[in-house]
Amino acid sequence: MRVEELPTFETAGNGNNEPPPNASENNNEQVEPSAPPLLPSYDDVISSTHEDTGESSRNPANNVPTNRQSIDGKPLHIEQQPLLPYSPPTIREGNSVRNADSMTSQEFFRQLEYKRTSKGYSSCDEWLNTDARALRRFFEECNERPRVQVEVVGSHMEDRRTRRETHTRREVVDFKFSLDLTPFIHEKGNIYGVRPNATSEPYDIEQVVESYVKADNVLKEIRVMKKAIWDYDAVRREILQVVKQTGYPHSVAVTFPMSNDCIKVKSHSVVGRMWRHPVTRFLCFISCACLVGWPLERMATQKWRNRLMSDFVVLSAPRDYVAQHADFIKRQISWT
């Protein structure tokens, strides 16, 4: 039987045929294979990328794991971002985000610069001048019923002689009183676009608001005028008839003064604020600059004048209203 010699292998760093120093001295002893090395954990890999100060620190790109680096089939350094839900368009001003449709009434007015007078609400806030939704919301929130008074005045004319024996004629008021019509007006009003003329279509509210917001006019102004729907002529006739029953011989005037009847939004520009300042108005008046400035202001605001109205219905009929206050009217009438 032929015996072949087994080839010998040289170990690295050792030129002879001696076995490696870690080999067992007993050739007949069986050497157990070593356990496979443990894979590093996710925390060990991440911490090693921050603590290594060798060559990898000089080249930070070597420390960033790619999508192909993984442990047990899981990426090492990939963060899953959740999908954000859809939200309606918002207005961002500085560090704040404002959405007019998602606010309560108190939150909405807390975000605004406005004032309320006897004529109604007015504002020159930038948000209302740049966001059509906020402007429409402001009109709806401020659409309160107007305050209407029924004012009755009885008077007559008399001659008066002065020391120089000259005769003058002056009006003498015999009685004056008012009736409050506001509690009889419906609380909800209807904002609508006015017809330019009898044959044309009414203005669309959305188009009017959008055109105002997009305009670059530094003196622009938009209004919503309120009115109470009632038969005022019938009320005037009924009151005059009650007054005649008392025997009053002189003239009687019945008027209907109204307040809280306007919602106004003005331009937020610096030029517009300066022009509306009382000092500027006074200087224009004494320098006669108002002869040019005021016509220009009227031309600048004419585009949005008388385009939006709000109607409020009076819930009481004229005859019923006067009959309810007939005794009060008779007690107020007196003359000399």
C-alpha positions in Angstrom: 0.0 0.0 0.0 1.3 3.4 -1.1 1.4 6.1 1.6 1.3 9.8 0.4 2.8 12.6 2.4 0.4 15.2 3.5 1.3 18.8 2.5 2.5 21.1 5.2 1.1 24.7 5.7 3.2 27.6 6.9 1.5 29.9 9.5 1.8 33.6 9.3 4.8 35.0 11.1 6.4 31.5 11.5 8.7 30.1 8.9 9.0 26.5 10.3 6.5 23.6 10.5 5.9 24.0 14.2 2.3 24.0 15.2 0.7 27.2 16.3 1.2 28.1 20.0 -2.5 27.7 20.7 -2.6 24.1 19.3 -2.9 21.3 21.8 0.3 19.4 22.7 -1.4 16.1 22.5 -2.2 15.4 18.8 -4.5 12.7 19.8 -6.7 15.0 21.9 -9.8 16.3 20.2 -10.1 20.1 20.1 -13.6 21.4 20.6 -14.6 24.1 18.1 -15.1 27.6 19.7 -18.5 29.1 19.9 -19.4 31.6 17.1 -19.0 35.2 18.1 -22.0 37.0 19.4 -23.5 39.8 17.2 -23.5 43.2 18.8 -26.7 44.7 20.1 -28.4 47.7 18.7 -27.4 49.9 21.7 -23.7 48.8 21.3 -23.6 49.8 17.7 -25.2 53.2 18.3 -22.9 54.0 21.3 -19.8 52.9 19.4 -20.6 55.4 16.6 -20.5 58.3 19.2 -17.5 57.1 21.3 -15.1 56.2 18.6 -12.3 58.9 18.4 -10.1 57.2 15.8 -10.2 57.6 12.1 -13.9 57.2 12.0 -14.3 60.4 14.0 -12.3 62.3 11.5 -14.6 61.0 8.8 -18.1 61.2 10.2 -19.6 59.6 7.2 -18.1 56.2 8.2 -20.1 56.3 11.4 -23.5 56.7 9.8 -25.0 53.3 9.0 -26.7 52.9 5.7 -29.9 51.2 4.8 -28.0 48.0 4.0 -26.5 47.7 7.5 -28.8 45.6 9.6 -29.0 43.3 12.6 -31.3 40.3 12.3 -32.8 42.0 9.2 -33.6 45.2 11.0 -32.1 48.6 10.0 -29.7 50.1 12.5 -30.4 53.8 12.2 -33.7 54.3 10.6 -36.5 56.1 12.4 -40.0 55.6 11.2 -42.0 58.8 11.1 -45.8 58.5 11.6 -48.1 60.0 8.9 -49.5 63.4 9.9 -53.3 63.8 9.6 -54.7 66.3 7.2 -55.6 69.7 8.6 -57.4 72.6 6.9 -55.4 75.6 5.6 -54.1 77.9 8.3 -52.6 81.3 8.6 -49.1 81.5 10.1 -48.0 84.7 11.7 -44.6 84.6 13.4 -44.6 81.6 15.6 -48.4 81.3 15.9 -50.7 79.3 13.7 -54.3 80.5 13.4 -57.3 78.8 11.8 -60.5 80.8 11.9 -62.7 77.8 11.3 -61.5 75.8 14.3 -61.7 78.5 17.0 -64.5 79.3 19.4 -65.9 82.8 19.5 -63.8 83.8 22.6 -60.6 82.4 21.1 -61.4 84.2 17.8 -61.9 87.6 19.3 -58.9 87.1 21.6 -56.7 87.0 18.5 -58.1 90.2 17.0 -57.5 93.9 17.3 -60.9 95.5 17.3 -63.1 98.0 19.0 -66.8 98.4 19.6 -68.6 101.7 19.7 -72.2 102.8 19.5 -72.1 102.5 15.7 -70.9 98.9 15.9 -67.7 96.8 15.5 -64.7 98.0 13.6 -61.2 96.6 13.1 -58.0 97.2 11.2 -56.4 93.8 12.1 -53.9 92.3 9.7 -55.5 88.9 9.9 -58.8 90.2 8.7 -57.1 91.9 5.8 -55.2 88.9 4.6 -57.5 85.9 5.3 -60.9 85.7 3.6 -62.2 83.1 6.0 -61.3 85.2 9.0 -63.0 88.2 7.5 -66.2 86.3 6.8 -66.1 84.9 10.3 -65.7 88.4 11.7 -68.8 89.6 9.8 -70.9 86.6 11.1 -69.8 87.0 14.7 -70.5 90.7 14.8 -73.8 90.5 13.0 -75.8 91.5 16.1 -79.2 93.0 15.8 -79.2 96.8 15.5 -80.6 99.1 18.2 -83.6 101.1 17.0 -85.5 103.8 18.8 -88.9 105.3 18.0 -88.5 109.0 18.8 -91.6 111.2 19.0 -91.2 115.0 19.2 -94.0 117.5 19.4 -93.2 121.2 18.8 -94.6 124.5 17.7 -93.2 127.8 16.4 -93.6 131.1 18.4 -92.5 134.7 17.9 -90.1 136.3 20.3 -89.5 140.0 20.7 -86.1 141.3 21.8 -85.1 144.5 23.5 -84.4 146.1 20.1 -88.0 145.4 19.1 -87.1 142.8 16.6 -89.2 139.8 16.0 -87.6 136.3 15.8 -89.3 133.0 15.3 -88.0 130.0 17.1 -89.1 126.4 17.7 -90.4 125.3 21.1 -90.4 121.7 22.0 -93.5 120.6 23.9 -92.6 117.0 24.5 -90.0 114.4 23.4 -89.8 110.8 24.2 -88.5 107.5 22.8 -89.7 103.9 22.5 -87.3 101.0 22.3 -87.9 98.8 19.3 -84.8 96.6 19.9 -86.5 93.8 21.9 -88.9 93.3 19.0 -86.2 92.7 16.4 -85.1 89.2 15.6 -81.6 88.3 16.9 -80.4 86.7 13.8 -79.7 88.6 10.6 -79.0 87.6 7.0 -75.9 88.9 5.3 -76.3 89.1 1.5 -74.9 90.9 -1.5 -76.7 94.0 -2.8 -77.9 94.3 -6.4 -76.1 97.1 -8.2 -79.3 97.8 -10.1 -82.7 96.3 -10.6 -81.7 94.2 -13.7 -78.3 92.8 -12.5 -77.5 89.9 -10.3 -76.6 90.6 -6.6 -73.0 90.6 -5.5 -71.6 87.3 -4.4 -70.4 87.5 -0.8 -67.4 85.2 -1.3 -66.2 87.2 -4.3 -66.6 90.5 -2.5 -64.5 89.3 0.5 -61.9 87.7 -1.7 -61.5 90.8 -3.8 -61.0 92.9 -0.7 -58.4 90.6 0.8 -56.4 90.4 -2.5 -56.5 94.2 -3.1 -53.3 96.2 -2.5 -55.1 99.4 -1.8 -53.6 101.0 1.4 -56.9 102.9 2.1 -59.3 100.1 1.4 -62.4 99.6 3.6 -65.3 97.2 3.6 -68.6 97.5 5.5 -71.7 95.5 6.3 -74.7 97.8 6.9 -77.6 96.6 9.0 -81.2 97.5 8.7 -84.5 96.5 10.4 -87.2 95.4 8.1 -90.5 97.1 9.1 -93.3 99.3 7.8 -92.1 102.6 9.2 -94.8 104.7 7.4 -97.5 102.6 9.0 -95.9 103.1 12.5 -95.7 106.8 11.9 -99.4 107.0 11.0 -100.5 104.9 14.0 -98.5 107.1 16.4 -99.9 110.4 14.9 -103.4 109.0 15.3 -102.8 108.3 19.0 -101.4 111.8 19.5 -104.4 113.4 17.9 -106.7 111.6 20.3 -105.2 113.7 23.1 -106.1 117.0 21.3 -102.5 118.1 20.7 -102.8 120.9 18.1 -99.2 121.3 16.9 -96.9 119.3 14.7 -95.5 115.9 15.6 -92.4 114.3 14.1 -91.6 110.6 14.4 -88.1 109.4 13.6 -86.3 106.1 13.9 -82.6 106.7 15.0 -80.5 103.5 14.8 -77.2 102.5 16.4 -75.0 99.4 16.2 -75.9 99.3 12.5 -72.4 98.9 10.9 -69.6 96.3 10.8 -66.4 97.9 9.4 -62.9 96.6 8.5 -60.2 99.0 7.4 -56.7 98.5 5.9 -53.9 97.5 8.3 -51.2 99.3 6.4 -49.1 102.0 8.0 -50.2 104.6 5.5 -53.9 103.8 6.2 -53.4 104.0 10.0 -51.6 107.4 9.7 -54.3 108.8 7.4 -57.1 107.8 9.8 -55.3 109.3 12.8 -57.1 112.3 14.4 -53.9 114.5 14.2 -53.6 113.8 10.5 -57.2 114.7 10.0 -56.8 117.9 11.9 -53.7 118.9 10.0 -55.4 118.2 6.7 -58.3 120.3 7.7 -56.3 123.4 8.7 -54.0 123.1 5.7 -56.8 122.5 3.2 -55.2 119.3 2.1 -58.5 117.6 2.8 -59.7 119.1 -0.5 -57.5 116.5 -2.2 -57.2 113.8 0.4 -60.8 113.1 1.2 -61.9 112.7 -2.4 -59.0 110.2 -2.9 -60.1 108.3 0.2 -63.6 108.1 -1.1 -62.5 106.8 -4.5 -60.2 104.2 -2.8 -63.1 102.8 -0.7 -65.9 103.2 -3.2 -65.3 99.7 -4.7 -66.6 97.9 -1.5 -69.2 100.4 -0.4 -72.8 99.4 -0.3 -72.1 95.8 -1.4 -73.0 93.8 1.7 -76.1 94.3 3.8 -77.7 92.5 6.7 -81.5 92.4 7.2 -83.2 91.9 10.6 -86.9 91.3 10.8 -89.1 93.1 13.3 -91.4 90.5 14.9 -94.2 92.9 15.9 -96.8 94.4 13.5 -96.9 98.2 13.5 -100.5 98.4 14.8 -99.8 95.9 17.6 -96.7 97.7 18.6 -98.4 101.1 18.8 -101.4 99.7 20.6 -99.1 98.1 23.2 -97.5 101.5 23.9 -100.6 103.7 23.4 -101.1 104.5 27.2 -97.4 105.4 27.6 -97.6 107.7 24.5 -100.7 109.6 25.9 -99.0 110.2 29.3 -96.0 111.8 27.7 -98.0 114.4 25.7 -98.2 117.9 27.2 -98.2 121.5 25.9 -98.7 125.1 26.9 
